[in-house]
Amino acid sequence: RDVEDEEASLLPLEREVLDEYARLAGNLDDLSAILADLAAEPSVGILDALRGLERKTATVFTLLKASVYSIVLQQEIADGE
């Protein structure tokens, strides 16, 4: 009964704000459930994409190391002459 009296005494703007907060809380609950599902079972597509990215990153790293080694070696040869 007190809750009904309090709701009746709310201004329209106050009621609208409270309704928006309730809607926001519901949306956050939905988002939380979706994120929990995604975290529990990563999708196969994401895992495949990450594996491909890992391979490409490893290739780039190997090429970078080879380039740095080549530059250092060329400098040592030039310094030795």
PyMOL Python script that loads the backbone (N, CA, C, O; Angstrom):
from pymol import cmd

cmd.read_pdbstr("""\
ATOM      1  N   ARG A   1       0.835  -1.200   0.000  1.00  0.00           N
ATOM      2  CA  ARG A   1       0.000   0.000   0.000  1.00  0.00           C
ATOM      3  C   ARG A   1       0.871   1.251   0.000  1.00  0.00           C
ATOM      4  O   ARG A   1       0.559   2.213  -0.701  1.00  0.00           O
ATOM      5  N   ASP A   2       1.967   1.258   0.779  1.00  0.00           N
ATOM      6  CA  ASP A   2       2.866   2.410   0.820  1.00  0.00           C
ATOM      7  C   ASP A   2       3.549   2.625  -0.530  1.00  0.00           C
ATOM      8  O   ASP A   2       3.763   3.762  -0.949  1.00  0.00           O
ATOM      9  N   VAL A   3       3.888   1.535  -1.202  1.00  0.00           N
ATOM     10  CA  VAL A   3       4.534   1.641  -2.511  1.00  0.00           C
ATOM     11  C   VAL A   3       3.585   2.300  -3.504  1.00  0.00           C
ATOM     12  O   VAL A   3       4.000   3.137  -4.305  1.00  0.00           O
ATOM     13  N   GLU A   4       2.318   1.922  -3.450  1.00  0.00           N
ATOM     14  CA  GLU A   4       1.334   2.523  -4.350  1.00  0.00           C
ATOM     15  C   GLU A   4       1.194   4.014  -4.078  1.00  0.00           C
ATOM     16  O   GLU A   4       1.069   4.807  -5.011  1.00  0.00           O
ATOM     17  N   ASP A   5       1.214   4.404  -2.794  1.00  0.00           N
ATOM     18  CA  ASP A   5       1.114   5.820  -2.437  1.00  0.00           C
ATOM     19  C   ASP A   5       2.338   6.587  -2.938  1.00  0.00           C
ATOM     20  O   ASP A   5       2.219   7.702  -3.447  1.00  0.00           O
ATOM     21  N   GLU A   6       3.523   5.971  -2.787  1.00  0.00           N
ATOM     22  CA  GLU A   6       4.751   6.624  -3.246  1.00  0.00           C
ATOM     23  C   GLU A   6       4.750   6.772  -4.765  1.00  0.00           C
ATOM     24  O   GLU A   6       5.156   7.807  -5.292  1.00  0.00           O
ATOM     25  N   GLU A   7       4.291   5.731  -5.467  1.00  0.00           N
ATOM     26  CA  GLU A   7       4.245   5.805  -6.928  1.00  0.00           C
ATOM     27  C   GLU A   7       3.252   6.866  -7.386  1.00  0.00           C
ATOM     28  O   GLU A   7       3.489   7.554  -8.379  1.00  0.00           O
ATOM     29  N   ALA A   8       2.164   6.998  -6.679  1.00  0.00           N
ATOM     30  CA  ALA A   8       1.154   7.992  -7.047  1.00  0.00           C
ATOM     31  C   ALA A   8       1.672   9.406  -6.819  1.00  0.00           C
ATOM     32  O   ALA A   8       1.252  10.334  -7.510  1.00  0.00           O
ATOM     33  N   SER A   9       2.580   9.584  -5.860  1.00  0.00           N
ATOM     34  CA  SER A   9       3.078  10.922  -5.555  1.00  0.00           C
ATOM     35  C   SER A   9       4.264  11.328  -6.434  1.00  0.00           C
ATOM     36  O   SER A   9       4.753  12.452  -6.321  1.00  0.00           O
ATOM     37  N   LEU A  10       4.729  10.437  -7.300  1.00  0.00           N
ATOM     38  CA  LEU A  10       5.854  10.761  -8.174  1.00  0.00           C
ATOM     39  C   LEU A  10       5.424  11.714  -9.280  1.00  0.00           C
ATOM     40  O   LEU A  10       4.318  11.624  -9.813  1.00  0.00           O
ATOM     41  N   LEU A  11       6.316  12.616  -9.605  1.00  0.00           N
ATOM     42  CA  LEU A  11       6.086  13.485 -10.752  1.00  0.00           C
ATOM     43  C   LEU A  11       6.271  12.661 -12.023  1.00  0.00           C
ATOM     44  O   LEU A  11       6.976  11.652 -12.003  1.00  0.00           O
ATOM     45  N   PRO A  12       5.656  13.068 -13.115  1.00  0.00           N
ATOM     46  CA  PRO A  12       5.815  12.304 -14.369  1.00  0.00           C
ATOM     47  C   PRO A  12       7.282  12.139 -14.779  1.00  0.00           C
ATOM     48  O   PRO A  12       7.678  11.076 -15.257  1.00  0.00           O
ATOM     49  N   LEU A  13       8.079  13.182 -14.592  1.00  0.00           N
ATOM     50  CA  LEU A  13       9.494  13.089 -14.948  1.00  0.00           C
ATOM     51  C   LEU A  13      10.213  12.075 -14.054  1.00  0.00           C
ATOM     52  O   LEU A  13      11.049  11.308 -14.533  1.00  0.00           O
ATOM     53  N   GLU A  14       9.890  12.070 -12.764  1.00  0.00           N
ATOM     54  CA  GLU A  14      10.501  11.101 -11.845  1.00  0.00           C
ATOM     55  C   GLU A  14      10.119   9.675 -12.238  1.00  0.00           C
ATOM     56  O   GLU A  14      10.958   8.775 -12.226  1.00  0.00           O
ATOM     57  N   ARG A  15       8.859   9.480 -12.582  1.00  0.00           N
ATOM     58  CA  ARG A  15       8.395   8.155 -13.000  1.00  0.00           C
ATOM     59  C   ARG A  15       9.122   7.726 -14.279  1.00  0.00           C
ATOM     60  O   ARG A  15       9.521   6.569 -14.417  1.00  0.00           O
ATOM     61  N   GLU A  16       9.287   8.676 -15.216  1.00  0.00           N
ATOM     62  CA  GLU A  16       9.971   8.371 -16.471  1.00  0.00           C
ATOM     63  C   GLU A  16      11.432   7.996 -16.220  1.00  0.00           C
ATOM     64  O   GLU A  16      11.951   7.061 -16.830  1.00  0.00           O
ATOM     65  N   VAL A  17      12.087   8.722 -15.327  1.00  0.00           N
ATOM     66  CA  VAL A  17      13.487   8.419 -14.998  1.00  0.00           C
ATOM     67  C   VAL A  17      13.593   7.035 -14.364  1.00  0.00           C
ATOM     68  O   VAL A  17      14.483   6.261 -14.716  1.00  0.00           O
ATOM     69  N   LEU A  18      12.708   6.720 -13.448  1.00  0.00           N
ATOM     70  CA  LEU A  18      12.731   5.401 -12.806  1.00  0.00           C
ATOM     71  C   LEU A  18      12.460   4.289 -13.814  1.00  0.00           C
ATOM     72  O   LEU A  18      13.068   3.221 -13.747  1.00  0.00           O
ATOM     73  N   ASP A  19      11.547   4.543 -14.748  1.00  0.00           N
ATOM     74  CA  ASP A  19      11.277   3.548 -15.795  1.00  0.00           C
ATOM     75  C   ASP A  19      12.510   3.327 -16.669  1.00  0.00           C
ATOM     76  O   ASP A  19      12.824   2.195 -17.037  1.00  0.00           O
ATOM     77  N   GLU A  20      13.203   4.416 -16.995  1.00  0.00           N
ATOM     78  CA  GLU A  20      14.424   4.291 -17.802  1.00  0.00           C
ATOM     79  C   GLU A  20      15.494   3.508 -17.042  1.00  0.00           C
ATOM     80  O   GLU A  20      16.182   2.674 -17.631  1.00  0.00           O
ATOM     81  N   TYR A  21      15.640   3.766 -15.749  1.00  0.00           N
ATOM     82  CA  TYR A  21      16.595   3.003 -14.939  1.00  0.00           C
ATOM     83  C   TYR A  21      16.238   1.522 -14.917  1.00  0.00           C
ATOM     84  O   TYR A  21      17.118   0.666 -14.995  1.00  0.00           O
ATOM     85  N   ALA A  22      14.954   1.223 -14.812  1.00  0.00           N
ATOM     86  CA  ALA A  22      14.519  -0.180 -14.819  1.00  0.00           C
ATOM     87  C   ALA A  22      14.824  -0.821 -16.164  1.00  0.00           C
ATOM     88  O   ALA A  22      15.274  -1.966 -16.215  1.00  0.00           O
ATOM     89  N   ARG A  23      14.585  -0.094 -17.260  1.00  0.00           N
ATOM     90  CA  ARG A  23      14.887  -0.610 -18.591  1.00  0.00           C
ATOM     91  C   ARG A  23      16.392  -0.817 -18.757  1.00  0.00           C
ATOM     92  O   ARG A  23      16.826  -1.822 -19.322  1.00  0.00           O
ATOM     93  N   LEU A  24      17.185   0.133 -18.266  1.00  0.00           N
ATOM     94  CA  LEU A  24      18.640   0.027 -18.336  1.00  0.00           C
ATOM     95  C   LEU A  24      19.132  -1.180 -17.548  1.00  0.00           C
ATOM     96  O   LEU A  24      20.009  -1.910 -18.011  1.00  0.00           O
ATOM     97  N   ALA A  25      18.576  -1.392 -16.368  1.00  0.00           N
ATOM     98  CA  ALA A  25      18.968  -2.552 -15.561  1.00  0.00           C
ATOM     99  C   ALA A  25      18.651  -3.851 -16.296  1.00  0.00           C
ATOM    100  O   ALA A  25      19.450  -4.787 -16.272  1.00  0.00           O
ATOM    101  N   GLY A  26      17.506  -3.913 -16.941  1.00  0.00           N
ATOM    102  CA  GLY A  26      17.152  -5.103 -17.719  1.00  0.00           C
ATOM    103  C   GLY A  26      18.100  -5.321 -18.885  1.00  0.00           C
ATOM    104  O   GLY A  26      18.519  -6.448 -19.148  1.00  0.00           O
ATOM    105  N   ASN A  27      18.442  -4.233 -19.592  1.00  0.00           N
ATOM    106  CA  ASN A  27      19.383  -4.348 -20.713  1.00  0.00           C
ATOM    107  C   ASN A  27      20.759  -4.801 -20.239  1.00  0.00           C
ATOM    108  O   ASN A  27      21.410  -5.610 -20.900  1.00  0.00           O
ATOM    109  N   LEU A  28      21.204  -4.282 -19.098  1.00  0.00           N
ATOM    110  CA  LEU A  28      22.500  -4.690 -18.557  1.00  0.00           C
ATOM    111  C   LEU A  28      22.491  -6.155 -18.143  1.00  0.00           C
ATOM    112  O   LEU A  28      23.488  -6.857 -18.312  1.00  0.00           O
ATOM    113  N   ASP A  29      21.379  -6.615 -17.608  1.00  0.00           N
ATOM    114  CA  ASP A  29      21.262  -8.038 -17.272  1.00  0.00           C
ATOM    115  C   ASP A  29      21.347  -8.899 -18.529  1.00  0.00           C
ATOM    116  O   ASP A  29      22.021  -9.929 -18.539  1.00  0.00           O
ATOM    117  N   ASP A  30      20.661  -8.471 -19.590  1.00  0.00           N
ATOM    118  CA  ASP A  30      20.723  -9.206 -20.862  1.00  0.00           C
ATOM    119  C   ASP A  30      22.143  -9.231 -21.411  1.00  0.00           C
ATOM    120  O   ASP A  30      22.631 -10.273 -21.848  1.00  0.00           O
ATOM    121  N   LEU A  31      22.800  -8.080 -21.385  1.00  0.00           N
ATOM    122  CA  LEU A  31      24.173  -7.987 -21.873  1.00  0.00           C
ATOM    123  C   LEU A  31      25.103  -8.865 -21.055  1.00  0.00           C
ATOM    124  O   LEU A  31      25.983  -9.526 -21.606  1.00  0.00           O
ATOM    125  N   SER A  32      24.915  -8.874 -19.760  1.00  0.00           N
ATOM    126  CA  SER A  32      25.740  -9.706 -18.884  1.00  0.00           C
ATOM    127  C   SER A  32      25.577 -11.182 -19.213  1.00  0.00           C
ATOM    128  O   SER A  32      26.555 -11.928 -19.225  1.00  0.00           O
ATOM    129  N   ALA A  33      24.355 -11.604 -19.479  1.00  0.00           N
ATOM    130  CA  ALA A  33      24.109 -13.007 -19.826  1.00  0.00           C
ATOM    131  C   ALA A  33      24.758 -13.361 -21.159  1.00  0.00           C
ATOM    132  O   ALA A  33      25.340 -14.436 -21.302  1.00  0.00           O
ATOM    133  N   ILE A  34      24.660 -12.462 -22.132  1.00  0.00           N
ATOM    134  CA  ILE A  34      25.276 -12.715 -23.443  1.00  0.00           C
ATOM    135  C   ILE A  34      26.789 -12.792 -23.316  1.00  0.00           C
ATOM    136  O   ILE A  34      27.415 -13.682 -23.892  1.00  0.00           O
ATOM    137  N   LEU A  35      27.380 -11.872 -22.570  1.00  0.00           N
ATOM    138  CA  LEU A  35      28.833 -11.881 -22.385  1.00  0.00           C
ATOM    139  C   LEU A  35      29.294 -13.124 -21.641  1.00  0.00           C
ATOM    140  O   LEU A  35      30.358 -13.667 -21.941  1.00  0.00           O
ATOM    141  N   ALA A  36      28.513 -13.576 -20.684  1.00  0.00           N
ATOM    142  CA  ALA A  36      28.864 -14.805 -19.965  1.00  0.00           C
ATOM    143  C   ALA A  36      28.855 -15.995 -20.916  1.00  0.00           C
ATOM    144  O   ALA A  36      29.737 -16.852 -20.848  1.00  0.00           O
ATOM    145  N   ASP A  37      27.863 -16.054 -21.803  1.00  0.00           N
ATOM    146  CA  ASP A  37      27.815 -17.137 -22.796  1.00  0.00           C
ATOM    147  C   ASP A  37      29.016 -17.082 -23.730  1.00  0.00           C
ATOM    148  O   ASP A  37      29.622 -18.113 -24.024  1.00  0.00           O
ATOM    149  N   LEU A  38      29.364 -15.885 -24.198  1.00  0.00           N
ATOM    150  CA  LEU A  38      30.509 -15.742 -25.097  1.00  0.00           C
ATOM    151  C   LEU A  38      31.813 -16.122 -24.405  1.00  0.00           C
ATOM    152  O   LEU A  38      32.686 -16.743 -25.012  1.00  0.00           O
ATOM    153  N   ALA A  39      31.942 -15.753 -23.150  1.00  0.00           N
ATOM    154  CA  ALA A  39      33.171 -16.066 -22.412  1.00  0.00           C
ATOM    155  C   ALA A  39      33.273 -17.557 -22.126  1.00  0.00           C
ATOM    156  O   ALA A  39      34.374 -18.107 -22.084  1.00  0.00           O
ATOM    157  N   ALA A  40      32.146 -18.206 -21.931  1.00  0.00           N
ATOM    158  CA  ALA A  40      32.157 -19.633 -21.603  1.00  0.00           C
ATOM    159  C   ALA A  40      32.495 -20.487 -22.815  1.00  0.00           C
ATOM    160  O   ALA A  40      33.183 -21.500 -22.684  1.00  0.00           O
ATOM    161  N   GLU A  41      32.026 -20.095 -23.988  1.00  0.00           N
ATOM    162  CA  GLU A  41      32.240 -20.887 -25.197  1.00  0.00           C
ATOM    163  C   GLU A  41      32.659 -19.980 -26.346  1.00  0.00           C
ATOM    164  O   GLU A  41      31.813 -19.496 -27.098  1.00  0.00           O
ATOM    165  N   PRO A  42      33.971 -19.746 -26.485  1.00  0.00           N
ATOM    166  CA  PRO A  42      34.412 -18.903 -27.605  1.00  0.00           C
ATOM    167  C   PRO A  42      33.998 -19.527 -28.939  1.00  0.00           C
ATOM    168  O   PRO A  42      34.043 -20.747 -29.100  1.00  0.00           O
ATOM    169  N   SER A  43      33.607 -18.708 -29.863  1.00  0.00           N
ATOM    170  CA  SER A  43      33.134 -19.242 -31.138  1.00  0.00           C
ATOM    171  C   SER A  43      34.287 -19.810 -31.947  1.00  0.00           C
ATOM    172  O   SER A  43      35.425 -19.352 -31.846  1.00  0.00           O
ATOM    173  N   VAL A  44      33.975 -20.805 -32.743  1.00  0.00           N
ATOM    174  CA  VAL A  44      34.970 -21.467 -33.583  1.00  0.00           C
ATOM    175  C   VAL A  44      35.563 -20.464 -34.568  1.00  0.00           C
ATOM    176  O   VAL A  44      36.763 -20.489 -34.840  1.00  0.00           O
ATOM    177  N   GLY A  45      34.730 -19.594 -35.093  1.00  0.00           N
ATOM    178  CA  GLY A  45      35.207 -18.595 -36.045  1.00  0.00           C
ATOM    179  C   GLY A  45      36.256 -17.676 -35.448  1.00  0.00           C
ATOM    180  O   GLY A  45      37.261 -17.367 -36.088  1.00  0.00           O
ATOM    181  N   ILE A  46      36.018 -17.240 -34.219  1.00  0.00           N
ATOM    182  CA  ILE A  46      36.984 -16.364 -33.552  1.00  0.00           C
ATOM    183  C   ILE A  46      38.290 -17.106 -33.318  1.00  0.00           C
ATOM    184  O   ILE A  46      39.368 -16.557 -33.542  1.00  0.00           O
ATOM    185  N   LEU A  47      38.198 -18.348 -32.871  1.00  0.00           N
ATOM    186  CA  LEU A  47      39.412 -19.129 -32.626  1.00  0.00           C
ATOM    187  C   LEU A  47      40.200 -19.352 -33.909  1.00  0.00           C
ATOM    188  O   LEU A  47      41.426 -19.242 -33.907  1.00  0.00           O
ATOM    189  N   ASP A  48      39.515 -19.663 -35.007  1.00  0.00           N
ATOM    190  CA  ASP A  48      40.198 -19.851 -36.291  1.00  0.00           C
ATOM    191  C   ASP A  48      40.875 -18.561 -36.744  1.00  0.00           C
ATOM    192  O   ASP A  48      42.006 -18.583 -37.229  1.00  0.00           O
ATOM    193  N   ALA A  49      40.180 -17.446 -36.583  1.00  0.00           N
ATOM    194  CA  ALA A  49      40.753 -16.157 -36.977  1.00  0.00           C
ATOM    195  C   ALA A  49      41.984 -15.835 -36.133  1.00  0.00           C
ATOM    196  O   ALA A  49      42.978 -15.320 -36.646  1.00  0.00           O
ATOM    197  N   LEU A  50      41.911 -16.137 -34.846  1.00  0.00           N
ATOM    198  CA  LEU A  50      43.058 -15.875 -33.974  1.00  0.00           C
ATOM    199  C   LEU A  50      44.239 -16.764 -34.330  1.00  0.00           C
ATOM    200  O   LEU A  50      45.387 -16.325 -34.259  1.00  0.00           O
ATOM    201  N   ARG A  51      43.972 -18.013 -34.713  1.00  0.00           N
ATOM    202  CA  ARG A  51      45.065 -18.906 -35.135  1.00  0.00           C
ATOM    203  C   ARG A  51      45.741 -18.364 -36.390  1.00  0.00           C
ATOM    204  O   ARG A  51      46.969 -18.353 -36.486  1.00  0.00           O
ATOM    205  N   GLY A  52      44.937 -17.915 -37.348  1.00  0.00           N
ATOM    206  CA  GLY A  52      45.501 -17.328 -38.564  1.00  0.00           C
ATOM    207  C   GLY A  52      46.318 -16.084 -38.260  1.00  0.00           C
ATOM    208  O   GLY A  52      47.395 -15.886 -38.823  1.00  0.00           O
ATOM    209  N   LEU A  53      45.807 -15.254 -37.373  1.00  0.00           N
ATOM    210  CA  LEU A  53      46.529 -14.050 -36.975  1.00  0.00           C
ATOM    211  C   LEU A  53      47.839 -14.407 -36.283  1.00  0.00           C
ATOM    212  O   LEU A  53      48.859 -13.751 -36.492  1.00  0.00           O
ATOM    213  N   GLU A  54      47.805 -15.441 -35.468  1.00  0.00           N
ATOM    214  CA  GLU A  54      49.017 -15.887 -34.779  1.00  0.00           C
ATOM    215  C   GLU A  54      50.075 -16.340 -35.789  1.00  0.00           C
ATOM    216  O   GLU A  54      51.253 -16.018 -35.638  1.00  0.00           O
ATOM    217  N   ARG A  55      49.663 -17.079 -36.807  1.00  0.00           N
ATOM    218  CA  ARG A  55      50.609 -17.530 -37.842  1.00  0.00           C
ATOM    219  C   ARG A  55      51.205 -16.341 -38.591  1.00  0.00           C
ATOM    220  O   ARG A  55      52.411 -16.293 -38.829  1.00  0.00           O
ATOM    221  N   LYS A  56      50.360 -15.388 -38.960  1.00  0.00           N
ATOM    222  CA  LYS A  56      50.853 -14.214 -39.678  1.00  0.00           C
ATOM    223  C   LYS A  56      51.808 -13.403 -38.810  1.00  0.00           C
ATOM    224  O   LYS A  56      52.831 -12.918 -39.293  1.00  0.00           O
ATOM    225  N   THR A  57      51.478 -13.257 -37.538  1.00  0.00           N
ATOM    226  CA  THR A  57      52.343 -12.520 -36.624  1.00  0.00           C
ATOM    227  C   THR A  57      53.687 -13.211 -36.484  1.00  0.00           C
ATOM    228  O   THR A  57      54.725 -12.549 -36.470  1.00  0.00           O
ATOM    229  N   ALA A  58      53.682 -14.527 -36.379  1.00  0.00           N
ATOM    230  CA  ALA A  58      54.933 -15.280 -36.270  1.00  0.00           C
ATOM    231  C   ALA A  58      55.773 -15.107 -37.529  1.00  0.00           C
ATOM    232  O   ALA A  58      56.994 -14.980 -37.444  1.00  0.00           O
ATOM    233  N   THR A  59      55.134 -15.100 -38.692  1.00  0.00           N
ATOM    234  CA  THR A  59      55.860 -14.906 -39.955  1.00  0.00           C
ATOM    235  C   THR A  59      56.489 -13.516 -40.012  1.00  0.00           C
ATOM    236  O   THR A  59      57.654 -13.371 -40.384  1.00  0.00           O
ATOM    237  N   VAL A  60      55.723 -12.506 -39.644  1.00  0.00           N
ATOM    238  CA  VAL A  60      56.245 -11.134 -39.649  1.00  0.00           C
ATOM    239  C   VAL A  60      57.404 -11.012 -38.668  1.00  0.00           C
ATOM    240  O   VAL A  60      58.403 -10.364 -38.979  1.00  0.00           O
ATOM    241  N   PHE A  61      57.291 -11.613 -37.503  1.00  0.00           N
ATOM    242  CA  PHE A  61      58.358 -11.557 -36.503  1.00  0.00           C
ATOM    243  C   PHE A  61      59.624 -12.222 -37.033  1.00  0.00           C
ATOM    244  O   PHE A  61      60.725 -11.702 -36.850  1.00  0.00           O
ATOM    245  N   THR A  62      59.469 -13.365 -37.686  1.00  0.00           N
ATOM    246  CA  THR A  62      60.623 -14.069 -38.259  1.00  0.00           C
ATOM    247  C   THR A  62      61.297 -13.214 -39.327  1.00  0.00           C
ATOM    248  O   THR A  62      62.523 -13.112 -39.358  1.00  0.00           O
ATOM    249  N   LEU A  63      60.505 -12.599 -40.201  1.00  0.00           N
ATOM    250  CA  LEU A  63      61.065 -11.731 -41.238  1.00  0.00           C
ATOM    251  C   LEU A  63      61.756 -10.513 -40.630  1.00  0.00           C
ATOM    252  O   LEU A  63      62.800 -10.083 -41.121  1.00  0.00           O
ATOM    253  N   LEU A  64      61.192  -9.965 -39.585  1.00  0.00           N
ATOM    254  CA  LEU A  64      61.802  -8.823 -38.910  1.00  0.00           C
ATOM    255  C   LEU A  64      63.146  -9.206 -38.301  1.00  0.00           C
ATOM    256  O   LEU A  64      64.125  -8.473 -38.434  1.00  0.00           O
ATOM    257  N   LYS A  65      63.189 -10.359 -37.633  1.00  0.00           N
ATOM    258  CA  LYS A  65      64.458 -10.819 -37.050  1.00  0.00           C
ATOM    259  C   LYS A  65      65.505 -11.021 -38.133  1.00  0.00           C
ATOM    260  O   LYS A  65      66.663 -10.641 -37.956  1.00  0.00           O
ATOM    261  N   ALA A  66      65.108 -11.617 -39.258  1.00  0.00           N
ATOM    262  CA  ALA A  66      66.049 -11.848 -40.354  1.00  0.00           C
ATOM    263  C   ALA A  66      66.559 -10.521 -40.912  1.00  0.00           C
ATOM    264  O   ALA A  66      67.742 -10.402 -41.230  1.00  0.00           O
ATOM    265  N   SER A  67      65.692  -9.533 -41.033  1.00  0.00           N
ATOM    266  CA  SER A  67      66.098  -8.224 -41.544  1.00  0.00           C
ATOM    267  C   SER A  67      67.075  -7.544 -40.598  1.00  0.00           C
ATOM    268  O   SER A  67      68.081  -6.985 -41.034  1.00  0.00           O
ATOM    269  N   VAL A  68      66.785  -7.590 -39.318  1.00  0.00           N
ATOM    270  CA  VAL A  68      67.682  -6.984 -38.324  1.00  0.00           C
ATOM    271  C   VAL A  68      69.024  -7.698 -38.342  1.00  0.00           C
ATOM    272  O   VAL A  68      70.069  -7.048 -38.303  1.00  0.00           O
ATOM    273  N   TYR A  69      69.012  -9.017 -38.401  1.00  0.00           N
ATOM    274  CA  TYR A  69      70.260  -9.789 -38.449  1.00  0.00           C
ATOM    275  C   TYR A  69      71.061  -9.411 -39.689  1.00  0.00           C
ATOM    276  O   TYR A  69      72.280  -9.261 -39.613  1.00  0.00           O
ATOM    277  N   SER A  70      70.393  -9.257 -40.828  1.00  0.00           N
ATOM    278  CA  SER A  70      71.063  -8.895 -42.074  1.00  0.00           C
ATOM    279  C   SER A  70      71.706  -7.513 -41.962  1.00  0.00           C
ATOM    280  O   SER A  70      72.839  -7.320 -42.402  1.00  0.00           O
ATOM    281  N   ILE A  71      70.999  -6.563 -41.383  1.00  0.00           N
ATOM    282  CA  ILE A  71      71.539  -5.205 -41.218  1.00  0.00           C
ATOM    283  C   ILE A  71      72.756  -5.224 -40.303  1.00  0.00           C
ATOM    284  O   ILE A  71      73.772  -4.601 -40.609  1.00  0.00           O
ATOM    285  N   VAL A  72      72.661  -5.934 -39.183  1.00  0.00           N
ATOM    286  CA  VAL A  72      73.782  -6.024 -38.245  1.00  0.00           C
ATOM    287  C   VAL A  72      74.974  -6.681 -38.920  1.00  0.00           C
ATOM    288  O   VAL A  72      76.104  -6.217 -38.770  1.00  0.00           O
ATOM    289  N   LEU A  73      74.737  -7.744 -39.654  1.00  0.00           N
ATOM    290  CA  LEU A  73      75.815  -8.451 -40.346  1.00  0.00           C
ATOM    291  C   LEU A  73      76.476  -7.549 -41.393  1.00  0.00           C
ATOM    292  O   LEU A  73      77.701  -7.538 -41.514  1.00  0.00           O
ATOM    293  N   GLN A  74      75.678  -6.798 -42.144  1.00  0.00           N
ATOM    294  CA  GLN A  74      76.231  -5.883 -43.144  1.00  0.00           C
ATOM    295  C   GLN A  74      77.081  -4.793 -42.487  1.00  0.00           C
ATOM    296  O   GLN A  74      78.119  -4.402 -43.023  1.00  0.00           O
ATOM    297  N   GLN A  75      76.638  -4.304 -41.327  1.00  0.00           N
ATOM    298  CA  GLN A  75      77.411  -3.282 -40.619  1.00  0.00           C
ATOM    299  C   GLN A  75      78.732  -3.853 -40.115  1.00  0.00           C
ATOM    300  O   GLN A  75      79.763  -3.183 -40.180  1.00  0.00           O
ATOM    301  N   GLU A  76      78.706  -5.086 -39.614  1.00  0.00           N
ATOM    302  CA  GLU A  76      79.934  -5.716 -39.129  1.00  0.00           C
ATOM    303  C   GLU A  76      80.914  -5.932 -40.277  1.00  0.00           C
ATOM    304  O   GLU A  76      82.119  -5.735 -40.120  1.00  0.00           O
ATOM    305  N   ILE A  77      80.391  -6.337 -41.429  1.00  0.00           N
ATOM    306  CA  ILE A  77      81.256  -6.540 -42.602  1.00  0.00           C
ATOM    307  C   ILE A  77      81.849  -5.204 -43.045  1.00  0.00           C
ATOM    308  O   ILE A  77      83.034  -5.121 -43.369  1.00  0.00           O
ATOM    309  N   ALA A  78      81.019  -4.159 -43.058  1.00  0.00           N
ATOM    310  CA  ALA A  78      81.496  -2.833 -43.468  1.00  0.00           C
ATOM    311  C   ALA A  78      82.529  -2.299 -42.482  1.00  0.00           C
ATOM    312  O   ALA A  78      83.503  -1.669 -42.893  1.00  0.00           O
ATOM    313  N   ASP A  79      82.329  -2.542 -41.189  1.00  0.00           N
ATOM    314  CA  ASP A  79      83.283  -2.087 -40.173  1.00  0.00           C
ATOM    315  C   ASP A  79      84.589  -2.862 -40.254  1.00  0.00           C
ATOM    316  O   ASP A  79      85.645  -2.324 -39.921  1.00  0.00           O
ATOM    317  N   GLY A  80      84.537  -4.105 -40.688  1.00  0.00           N
ATOM    318  CA  GLY A  80      85.719  -4.954 -40.775  1.00  0.00           C
ATOM    319  C   GLY A  80      86.601  -4.607 -41.957  1.00  0.00           C
ATOM    320  O   GLY A  80      87.777  -4.972 -41.969  1.00  0.00           O
ATOM    321  N   GLU A  81      86.073  -3.919 -42.942  1.00  0.00           N
ATOM    322  CA  GLU A  81      86.864  -3.607 -44.139  1.00  0.00           C
ATOM    323  C   GLU A  81      87.713  -2.415 -43.971  1.00  0.00           C
ATOM    324  O   GLU A  81      88.433  -2.034 -44.894  1.00  0.00           O
TER     325      GLU A  81
END
""", "prot")
cmd.dss("prot")
cmd.show_as("cartoon", "prot")
cmd.util.cbc("prot")
cmd.orient("prot")
